[in-house]
Amino acid sequence: MTILLYLIPVALSLGLLALGAFLWSLKSGQYDDLDGAGARILDDHDLPDRPRD
């Protein structure tokens, strides 16, 4: 039963740490452009042009 005295604060602190990391990622703009990454992977502007026959 005394293990709960250790586990409850540890679980609460890990939860608060995860919440803080999530709020930091929201504040820093990690979720601003969700569709852009999916479109950029299909974009091939960095490939050299092939010669046309």
C-alpha positions in Angstrom: 0.0 0.0 0.0 2.9 2.4 0.6 4.0 1.9 -3.0 0.9 4.1 -3.9 2.6 7.0 -2.1 5.4 6.8 -4.6 3.4 5.8 -7.8 0.7 8.5 -7.6 3.1 11.5 -7.5 5.3 9.9 -10.2 2.2 9.3 -12.5 1.0 12.9 -11.9 4.4 14.4 -12.6 4.8 12.4 -15.8 1.3 13.5 -16.9 2.1 17.1 -16.2 5.4 16.7 -18.1 3.6 15.3 -21.1 1.0 18.1 -21.0 3.7 20.7 -20.8 5.5 19.1 -23.8 2.2 19.1 -25.8 1.4 22.7 -24.9 5.0 23.7 -25.9 4.6 22.0 -29.3 1.3 23.9 -29.8 2.9 27.2 -28.9 5.9 26.6 -31.2 3.8 25.9 -34.2 4.3 22.2 -34.7 0.7 21.6 -35.8 0.2 24.7 -38.0 0.6 23.0 -41.4 -0.6 19.4 -41.3 -1.2 19.0 -45.0 2.0 20.7 -46.2 4.3 17.8 -45.2 2.2 15.3 -47.1 2.2 17.5 -50.2 5.9 18.3 -50.0 6.9 14.6 -50.1 5.2 14.3 -53.4 6.9 17.4 -54.8 9.9 16.7 -57.1 11.3 20.2 -57.7 14.7 19.1 -56.5 15.1 16.5 -59.3 17.0 17.6 -62.4 15.0 17.9 -65.6 15.1 15.0 -67.9 16.1 15.7 -71.5 13.2 15.4 -73.9 13.4 13.4 -77.0 
